[in-house]
Amino acid sequence: MAQFNPDKPTLYSSRICPFAQRAVIAMTEAGIDYEDVFVDLFNKPDWYSQIHPQGLVPAVRLPGGKALTESQFIVYYAADVNEKLYPKTPVERYDTRQLMDYIDKKVMPNYYKIMIGPVEEVVSVREDMQIRIRELNEKLLEINPNGIYVHGDSLTIADIYLLPLVQRYYLGVRKHSLPALDETGLERFVKWKKTLFELPSFKKSFDSEDDIWTALSNLKKRLDAQK
């Protein structure tokens, strides 16, 4: 039988998945009272297919029984519950949509490559990651040059969408013993990163970076064995 709380939303997540981290951060920052259920991605319980037919995380089961899936839409759900997570102006919302599209197309592919891609490709991936953080610095300067967050002085869905993937950039570089990402001249990005990495909701979303790396290394071994 599926595990859920009948009286409040139940969030199904994993401590190693960046997409699940997005949901944890968003639900927490929105002030939603929810029940945590952690799913072992390597040994999923049979009942989880009742929540998410593909067995993916994150997912949210609402008290009435409706299941929400996909991290992007769960982040939007949290912002609909608490609109402080939305950028305030139409232009800011336009910028957010463009940034989220950029993250999906340019930032996310490097996450897969640096964490579970072929080892022989990680040097070139690191070079592309360097380009991306410079582009992110420019985008932050363009959108909100003197602030900390992407928009204004408070966290929004744009920050939440990007944050776990940036964590993976730095984790992958360190664990592959590659040269550290060069942050020279990237003061705007560095200010954003340092502030967001200290958020209690972000720290709540994972146990440790070593746990993330170990789990993904095991996943890579499984995928390699299936080839």
SERO-4910 file (N, C-alpha, C, O; in steps of 0.05 Angstrom, whole numbers):
BEGIN
 pado doro    nc1    nc2    nc3   cac1   cac2   cac3    cc1    cc2    cc3    oc1    oc2    oc3
  Met    A     17    -24      0      0      0      0     18     25      0     38     26     15
  Ala    A     10     44    -17     26     69    -19     27     84      8      7     85     22
  Gln    A     50     95     14     53    111     38     46    140     33     56    152     14
  Phe    A     27    151     48     20    179     45      6    189     70     -5    173     86
  Asn    A      6    215     74     -8    228     96    -35    237     85    -35    254     66
  Pro    A    -57    228     96    -83    236     85    -91    265     91   -110    275     80
  Asp    A    -76    277    109    -84    304    118    -67    327    107    -75    350    111
  Lys    A    -45    321     94    -29    342     82    -13    331     59    -11    306     56
  Pro    A     -1    348     42     15    338     19     37    320     28     50    324     49
  Thr    A     42    299     12     64    281     17     84    285     -6     77    282    -29
  Leu    A    109    291      1    130    296    -19    148    271    -20    160    263      0
  Tyr    A    149    259    -44    166    236    -48    191    246    -62    190    258    -84
  Ser    A    214    241    -49    238    252    -59    262    233    -54    258    212    -43
  Ser    A    285    242    -62    310    227    -58    331    247    -49    331    270    -58
  Arg    A    349    238    -32    370    255    -22    392    259    -42    411    274    -37
  Ile    A    391    246    -65    413    247    -84    405    260   -111    422    264   -128
  Cys    A    380    266   -114    369    275   -140    366    305   -140    352    316   -123
  Pro    A    379    319   -159    376    349   -160    348    358   -165    340    379   -157
  Phe    A    332    342   -180    305    350   -186    288    347   -162    270    364   -157
  Ala    A    293    326   -146    279    324   -120    287    347   -101    270    357    -86
  Gln    A    312    355   -102    321    377    -86    305    403    -92    298    418    -74
  Arg    A    300    407   -118    284    430   -125    257    430   -111    249    451   -100
  Ala    A    244    407   -110    218    405    -98    220    410    -68    203    424    -56
  Val    A    240    399    -55    244    403    -26    248    433    -20    235    444     -1
  Ile    A    265    446    -35    271    474    -30    246    491    -35    239    508    -18
  Ala    A    231    485    -57    208    501    -63    186    497    -42    174    517    -33
  Met    A    180    472    -35    159    467    -15    166    479     12    149    490     26
  Thr    A    191    477     19    200    488     45    198    519     45    187    531     63
  Glu    A    209    532     23    208    561     22    180    572     20    175    594     28
  Ala    A    162    556      8    134    565      6    119    562     33     97    572     36
  Gly    A    132    549     53    119    546     79     98    525     79     80    526     96
  Ile    A     99    506     61     79    485     59     85    464     80    108    454     82
  Asp    A     65    456     95     68    435    115     64    408    100     42    402     92
  Tyr    A     85    393     97     83    369     81     97    346     96    114    350    113
  Glu    A     90    322     88    102    297     98    124    288     79    121    287     55
  Asp    A    147    281     91    170    271     75    168    241     72    164    227     92
  Val    A    171    231     47    175    202     43    199    200     23    197    210      1
  Phe    A    220    187     32    244    184     16    243    158      0    237    137     12
  Val    A    248    159    -25    247    136    -43    275    127    -50    291    143    -59
  Asp    A    281    101    -45    307     90    -53    306     85    -83    292     67    -92
  Leu    A    321    101    -98    320    100   -127    331     74   -138    326     66   -161
  Phe    A    347     59   -121    359     34   -130    343     10   -122    348    -13   -129
  Asn    A    322     15   -105    305     -7    -96    278      5    -89    269      6    -66
  Lys    A    264     13   -111    239     27   -107    217      8    -97    215    -14   -107
  Pro    A    202     17    -77    180      0    -67    158     -4    -89    154     14   -105
  Asp    A    146    -27    -89    126    -33   -109    103    -13   -110     92     -6   -131
  Trp    A     96     -3    -86     73     15    -84     78     42    -97     59     57   -103
  Tyr    A    104     49   -102    110     76   -112     98     80   -140     94    103   -149
  Ser    A     94     58   -155     83     61   -182     54     72   -181     44     83   -201
  Gln    A     41     70   -158     15     82   -154     16    113   -153     -3    127   -159
  Ile    A     40    122   -145     44    151   -142     55    162   -169     44    182   -179
  His    A     76    149   -179     88    158   -204     92    133   -221    110    117   -215
  Pro    A     77    129   -242     79    105   -259    107     99   -269    114     75   -273
  Gln    A    123    120   -274    150    115   -284    171    112   -261    194    107   -266
  Gly    A    161    115   -236    179    111   -214    199    134   -209    220    129   -196
  Leu    A    194    157   -220    213    180   -218    206    197   -193    184    196   -183
  Val    A    226    212   -184    223    232   -163    231    259   -175    247    260   -193
  Pro    A    219    280   -165    200    281   -143    171    276   -152    165    276   -176
  Ala    A    154    272   -132    125    272   -136    112    282   -110    124    279    -88
  Val    A     89    293   -113     74    302    -90     46    290    -92     33    293   -112
  Arg    A     37    278    -70      9    268    -69     -6    288    -51      0    291    -27
  Leu    A    -27    300    -62    -43    318    -47    -64    302    -30    -70    280    -37
  Pro    A    -74    314     -9    -93    299      9   -117    287     -6   -126    266      1
  Gly    A   -126    300    -28   -148    290    -42   -141    266    -61   -159    254    -72
  Gly    A   -115    260    -63   -107    238    -79    -93    245   -105    -80    228   -117
  Lys    A    -94    270   -114    -81    278   -139    -51    278   -135    -41    287   -115
  Ala    A    -37    267   -155     -8    265   -154      4    286   -173     -4    288   -196
  Leu    A     23    302   -163     38    321   -179     65    310   -186     78    298   -168
  Thr    A     74    312   -211    100    302   -219    115    324   -234    104    344   -242
  Glu    A    141    318   -239    160    336   -253    167    359   -235    150    374   -225
  Ser    A    194    362   -231    203    383   -212    195    411   -220    188    427   -203
  Gln    A    195    417   -246    188    444   -254    159    451   -246    154    473   -236
  Phe    A    141    432   -249    113    437   -243    108    437   -213     90    450   -203
  Ile    A    124    422   -198    121    422   -169    131    449   -158    120    460   -139
  Val    A    152    459   -170    162    486   -163    141    507   -168    136    525   -152
  Tyr    A    128    505   -191    106    523   -197     83    520   -178     71    540   -169
  Tyr    A     77    496   -170     55    491   -151     62    505   -124     45    519   -113
  Ala    A     87    502   -115     95    515    -90     92    545    -92     84    559    -73
  Ala    A     99    556   -116     97    585   -120     68    594   -121     61    617   -113
  Asp    A     50    577   -131     22    584   -131     11    584   -103     -7    600    -97
  Val    A     21    567    -86     13    567    -58     23    592    -44      9    604    -28
  Asn    A     48    599    -49     60    623    -37     73    640    -59     95    633    -68
  Glu    A     59    661    -67     68    676    -90     93    692    -86    103    705   -105
  Lys    A    104    692    -62    129    705    -57    152    692    -74    172    705    -79
  Leu    A    147    668    -83    168    654    -99    167    662   -128    185    654   -144
  Tyr    A    146    676   -136    145    686   -164    159    713   -166    157    730   -148
  Pro    A    173    717   -188    182    745   -194    159    764   -195    137    756   -202
  Lys    A    163    789   -188    141    807   -183    130    820   -209    106    824   -211
  Thr    A    147    825   -229    137    840   -252    136    822   -277    150    801   -277
  Pro    A    120    829   -297    120    813   -322    147    810   -335    154    789   -346
  Val    A    164    831   -334    191    830   -346    208    809   -330    222    794   -342
  Glu    A    206    810   -304    221    791   -288    212    762   -293    228    744   -294
  Arg    A    186    759   -297    176    732   -303    185    723   -331    190    699   -335
  Tyr    A    186    741   -350    197    735   -376    226    727   -373    234    706   -385
  Asp    A    242    742   -358    270    735   -354    273    708   -341    291    693   -348
  Thr    A    255    702   -323    256    676   -309    251    653   -329    265    633   -328
  Arg    A    231    656   -346    226    635   -366    249    631   -384    256    609   -392
  Gln    A    262    653   -392    285    651   -410    308    637   -395    322    620   -407
  Leu    A    312    644   -370    334    632   -354    328    602   -350    347    586   -353
  Met    A    304    594   -344    297    566   -340    301    550   -366    310    527   -366
  Asp    A    295    563   -389    299    550   -415    330    546   -420    338    525   -429
  Tyr    A    345    566   -413    374    564   -415    385    542   -397    403    527   -405
  Ile    A    375    540   -373    384    519   -354    378    492   -366    396    474   -365
  Asp    A    354    488   -376    347    462   -388    365    454   -411    373    431   -414
  Lys    A    371    474   -428    385    468   -453    416    468   -450    430    453   -463
  Lys    A    427    485   -432    456    489   -431    469    479   -405    491    469   -405
  Val    A    454    482   -383    466    475   -357    461    446   -350    480    432   -342
  Met    A    437    436   -354    430    409   -346    446    387   -361    454    368   -348
  Pro    A    452    390   -387    467    369   -400    494    364   -387    504    341   -387
  Asn    A    507    385   -377    533    381   -364    530    365   -338    549    351   -330
  Tyr    A    508    368   -325    503    353   -300    505    323   -306    519    309   -292
  Tyr    A    491    314   -326    491    286   -333    519    277   -341    528    255   -333
  Lys    A    533    293   -356    559    285   -366    581    284   -344    597    265   -343
  Ile    A    580    304   -326    601    305   -306    596    284   -284    616    275   -271
  Met    A    571    277   -280    565    258   -258    565    229   -267    574    212   -252
  Ile    A    553    224   -290    551    195   -298    560    190   -327    556    168   -337
  Gly    A    572    210   -340    581    207   -367    608    192   -368    619    187   -348
  Pro    A    618    186   -392    644    173   -395    666    190   -383    667    214   -388
  Val    A    684    177   -368    705    192   -355    723    207   -375    732    229   -369
  Glu    A    727    196   -398    744    209   -418    733    235   -428    748    251   -441
  Glu    A    708    241   -422    696    266   -432    696    288   -411    689    311   -417
  Val    A    704    282   -386    700    302   -365    717    327   -368    709    348   -358
  Val    A    740    324   -380    757    348   -384    743    368   -402    742    392   -396
  Ser    A    733    359   -425    719    377   -443    693    387   -430    684    410   -435
  Val    A    680    370   -414    655    379   -400    662    402   -381    647    421   -379
  Arg    A    684    399   -367    692    420   -348    697    446   -362    690    467   -352
  Glu    A    708    445   -386    712    470   -402    686    483   -409    683    507   -409
  Asp    A    666    466   -416    640    477   -423    626    489   -398    613    509   -400
  Met    A    630    475   -375    618    485   -351    630    513   -344    615    530   -334
  Gln    A    655    517   -350    668    543   -345    654    565   -361    649    587   -352
  Ile    A    648    558   -386    633    577   -404    606    583   -392    597    606   -392
  Arg    A    592    562   -382    565    566   -372    564    584   -347    546    601   -345
  Ile    A    584    581   -329    582    598   -305    589    627   -312    580    646   -299
  Arg    A    605    631   -333    610    658   -342    585    670   -354    578    693   -350
  Glu    A    571    654   -369    545    663   -381    525    669   -359    510    688   -360
  Leu    A    525    652   -338    506    657   -316    513    683   -301    495    697   -293
  Asn    A    539    688   -299    547    714   -286    536    737   -302    526    757   -291
  Glu    A    538    735   -329    529    757   -346    498    760   -344    488    782   -343
  Lys    A    484    737   -342    455    738   -340    447    751   -313    428    767   -313
  Leu    A    461    744   -292    455    756   -266    460    786   -266    445    801   -255
  Leu    A    482    794   -279    488    822   -281    467    837   -297    460    860   -290
  Glu    A    457    824   -317    437    837   -334    410    839   -320    397    860   -321
  Ile    A    402    818   -305    376    818   -293    375    834   -267    356    848   -262
  Asn    A    396    830   -250    395    842   -223    424    848   -214    435    833   -198
  Pro    A    437    869   -225    466    873   -222    475    877   -193    497    869   -187
  Asn    A    458    888   -177    468    895   -150    456    877   -128    461    882   -104
  Gly    A    440    858   -135    427    841   -116    442    816   -110    464    812   -119
  Ile    A    429    798    -95    441    772    -88    427    750   -105    440    734   -117
  Tyr    A    401    751   -104    385    730   -118    382    738   -148    391    759   -156
  Val    A    369    720   -163    364    726   -191    348    751   -193    353    769   -209
  His    A    326    753   -177    309    777   -177    307    789   -150    303    775   -130
  Gly    A    310    815   -149    305    830   -124    322    820   -101    345    811   -104
  Asp    A    310    820    -77    324    813    -53    312    788    -40    316    784    -16
  Ser    A    298    772    -55    287    748    -44    288    725    -64    290    729    -88
  Leu    A    287    701    -53    289    676    -69    264    673    -87    242    679    -78
  Thr    A    268    665   -111    246    659   -129    250    632   -143    271    619   -139
  Ile    A    231    624   -159    233    599   -173    257    597   -191    267    575   -196
  Ala    A    267    620   -201    291    620   -218    315    609   -202    331    593   -213
  Asp    A    319    618   -178    341    609   -161    338    579   -155    358    564   -157
  Ile    A    314    571   -148    309    543   -141    315    524   -164    326    503   -160
  Tyr    A    308    533   -188    311    516   -212    341    511   -218    348    489   -227
  Leu    A    357    531   -212    386    530   -219    403    517   -197    422    503   -204
  Leu    A    397    522   -172    414    517   -150    426    488   -149    450    485   -147
  Pro    A    409    467   -150    421    440   -147    440    432   -170    458    416   -166
  Leu    A    435    443   -194    452    436   -216    480    450   -213    500    438   -220
  Val    A    480    474   -203    505    488   -197    521    472   -176    545    470   -178
  Gln    A    507    462   -156    520    445   -136    534    421   -150    557    415   -143
  Arg    A    521    409   -169    533    386   -183    557    394   -200    576    378   -202
  Tyr    A    557    418   -211    581    427   -226    605    426   -208    626    415   -216
  Tyr    A    603    438   -185    627    439   -167    634    412   -156    657    405   -152
  Leu    A    614    396   -149    618    369   -139    633    352   -160    652    338   -153
  Gly    A    623    352   -184    635    336   -205    664    343   -211    681    326   -214
  Val    A    670    369   -211    697    378   -216    716    369   -194    738    359   -199
  Arg    A    707    371   -169    724    363   -146    728    333   -147    751    323   -143
  Lys    A    707    318   -151    709    289   -149    725    277   -172    736    255   -169
  His    A    726    290   -195    743    281   -217    771    292   -215    788    288   -233
  Ser    A    777    307   -194    804    320   -190    812    337   -213    835    338   -222
  Leu    A    792    352   -224    797    371   -246    805    398   -234    799    403   -211
  Pro    A    818    415   -250    824    442   -240    798    456   -231    777    453   -244
  Ala    A    799    470   -209    776    484   -198    765    503   -219    780    514   -235
  Leu    A    739    507   -219    727    526   -237    737    554   -230    737    562   -207
  Asp    A    745    569   -250    757    595   -247    735    616   -242    719    620   -260
  Glu    A    735    628   -219    714    647   -212    724    676   -215    711    695   -206
  Thr    A    748    680   -227    759    706   -230    740    724   -247    732    716   -269
  Gly    A    733    747   -236    715    765   -251    686    757   -250    669    769   -264
  Leu    A    679    737   -234    652    727   -233    639    734   -206    625    718   -194
  Glu    A    644    758   -196    636    765   -169    605    763   -165    596    756   -144
  Arg    A    590    770   -186    561    769   -184    552    740   -180    535    735   -163
  Phe    A    562    722   -196    555    694   -193    564    683   -167    549    668   -154
  Val    A    588    690   -158    599    679   -133    582    688   -109    577    673    -91
  Lys    A    573    714   -110    556    724    -88    530    708    -87    521    700    -66
  Trp    A    519    703   -111    494    687   -112    499    659   -101    484    649    -84
  Lys    A    520    646   -110    526    618   -103    531    616    -72    520    598    -60
  Lys    A    547    633    -61    553    631    -33    528    635    -16    525    621      4
  Thr    A    512    653    -23    487    658     -8    468    634    -10    457    625     10
  Leu    A    464    624    -34    445    602    -38    455    576    -26    439    561    -16
  Phe    A    481    572    -26    492    547    -15    488    546     16    490    525     28
  Glu    A    483    569     28    479    570     57    449    570     65    443    570     89
  Leu    A    431    569     46    403    568     52    396    543     68    404    521     60
  Pro    A    382    546     91    373    522    106    357    503     89    359    479     92
  Ser    A    340    513     71    324    496     54    341    480     35    334    457     28
  Phe    A    362    492     25    381    477      7    396    455     23    398    433     14
  Lys    A    406    462     46    420    442     63    402    420     71    411    397     74
  Lys    A    376    426     74    357    405     81    352    385     59    343    363     63
  Ser    A    358    393     34    350    378     11    369    354      4    363    339    -14
  Phe    A    391    352     18    410    330     14    424    324     40    426    341     58
  Asp    A    435    300     42    450    292     66    479    301     65    488    315     83
  Ser    A    493    294     45    521    303     41    528    300     12    516    284     -3
  Glu    A    548    315      3    557    313    -25    570    286    -30    569    275    -52
  Asp    A    582    275    -10    594    248    -13    573    227    -19    577    209    -35
  Asp    A    549    230     -5    528    211    -10    517    214    -39    511    194    -52
  Ile    A    516    239    -49    507    243    -76    526    230    -96    518    215   -114
  Trp    A    552    234    -91    572    223   -110    572    193   -109    573    180   -130
  Thr    A    571    181    -85    571    152    -83    548    140    -97    551    120   -111
  Ala    A    524    151    -93    500    140   -106    502    142   -136    494    123   -150
  Leu    A    511    164   -146    512    167   -175    535    151   -187    533    141   -210
  Ser    A    556    146   -172    577    128   -182    567    100   -184    573     85   -203
  Asn    A    550     92   -164    538     65   -166    519     63   -189    517     42   -202
  Leu    A    504     85   -194    486     85   -217    502     82   -243    493     67   -261
  Lys    A    524     96   -245    540     94   -269    550     66   -274    550     56   -296
  Lys    A    559     52   -252    568     25   -255    546      7   -265    550    -11   -281
  Arg    A    521     11   -255    498     -5   -264    493      0   -294    488    -19   -309
  Leu    A    494     25   -302    489     32   -330    511     20   -348    505     10   -370
  Asp    A    536     21   -339    558     10   -354    555    -20   -357    561    -32   -378
  Ala    A    546    -33   -335    543    -62   -336    521    -71   -355    521    -94   -364
  Gln    A    502    -53   -360    480    -60   -378    487    -57   -407    471    -66   -425
  Lys    A    509    -45   -413    517    -40   -441    526    -66   -454    533    -66   -478
***
